[in-house]
Amino acid sequence: MKDLGQTQFFKVDKESVEAKDILTKVYEALRERGYNPVNQIVGYIMSGDPTFITSHNNARSLIMKVERDELVEELLEEYIRSKGWE
């Protein structure tokens, strides 16, 4: 018989998602469809409206796997690195 006084744990391994990889894929999908990727990604980050992102190559689903603040953080970190400010 199980000890009912102990809490059981159920763990689901979340898929590891890198903001940088997702931004790259979304950027390419937007470019392939003829959109201005910068404008579209900024629109999504500012509004949270996923329709700014094309569904081409599953880009819309991908970008929604990452919190918008994580996307901003990744973009800012990359900008800082590109300027050599680190």
C-alpha positions as CSV (number, residue, x, y, z in Angstrom):
1,M,0.0,0.0,0.0
2,K,1.3,3.5,-0.9
3,D,2.1,6.1,1.8
4,L,-0.7,8.6,1.3
5,G,1.1,11.2,3.5
6,Q,3.7,11.8,0.8
7,T,3.2,14.1,-2.2
8,Q,3.9,12.5,-5.6
9,F,5.6,14.5,-8.3
10,F,4.7,14.5,-11.9
11,K,7.3,16.1,-14.1
12,V,7.0,16.9,-17.8
13,D,10.1,17.9,-19.6
14,K,9.4,21.1,-21.5
15,E,10.9,21.5,-24.9
16,S,13.9,23.7,-24.7
17,V,13.2,26.8,-26.8
18,E,15.9,29.4,-27.6
19,A,14.6,32.9,-28.3
20,K,17.5,33.5,-30.7
21,D,16.7,30.4,-32.8
22,I,13.0,31.3,-32.9
23,L,13.7,34.9,-33.9
24,T,15.9,33.6,-36.7
25,K,13.2,31.3,-38.0
26,V,10.5,33.8,-37.7
27,Y,12.6,36.5,-39.4
28,E,13.3,34.1,-42.4
29,A,9.6,33.1,-42.7
30,L,8.5,36.8,-42.8
31,R,11.2,37.6,-45.3
32,E,10.1,34.7,-47.5
33,R,6.6,36.0,-47.5
34,G,7.7,39.5,-48.5
35,Y,7.0,41.2,-45.2
36,N,9.3,43.6,-43.4
37,P,10.4,41.3,-40.6
38,V,11.5,44.2,-38.2
39,N,8.1,45.9,-38.5
40,Q,6.2,42.7,-38.0
41,I,8.2,41.5,-35.0
42,V,8.0,44.9,-33.4
43,G,4.2,44.9,-34.0
44,Y,3.9,41.5,-32.3
45,I,6.1,42.4,-29.3
46,M,4.3,45.7,-28.7
47,S,0.7,44.3,-29.1
48,G,0.9,40.6,-28.4
49,D,-1.2,40.0,-31.4
50,P,0.1,36.9,-33.1
51,T,-1.4,37.9,-36.5
52,F,1.6,40.2,-37.0
53,I,3.5,36.9,-37.6
54,T,2.9,34.7,-40.7
55,S,1.9,31.2,-40.2
56,H,4.3,30.2,-43.0
57,N,6.9,27.6,-41.8
58,N,5.0,27.5,-38.4
59,A,6.5,30.9,-37.5
60,R,3.4,32.0,-35.6
61,S,3.3,28.9,-33.4
62,L,7.1,29.2,-32.8
63,I,7.1,32.8,-31.7
64,M,4.3,32.1,-29.2
65,K,6.4,29.6,-27.4
66,V,8.6,32.4,-26.0
67,E,7.4,35.2,-23.8
68,R,7.6,38.6,-25.4
69,D,9.9,40.0,-22.7
70,E,12.3,37.2,-23.5
71,L,12.3,38.3,-27.1
72,V,13.1,41.9,-26.1
73,E,15.8,40.7,-23.8
74,E,17.4,38.6,-26.6
75,L,17.2,41.5,-29.1
76,L,18.8,44.0,-26.6
77,E,21.5,41.6,-25.6
78,E,22.4,41.0,-29.2
79,Y,22.4,44.7,-29.9
80,I,24.7,45.3,-26.9
81,R,27.1,42.5,-28.1
82,S,27.2,44.0,-31.6
83,K,28.3,47.4,-30.2
84,G,31.0,45.8,-28.1
85,W,29.6,47.3,-24.9
86,E,29.9,44.0,-22.9
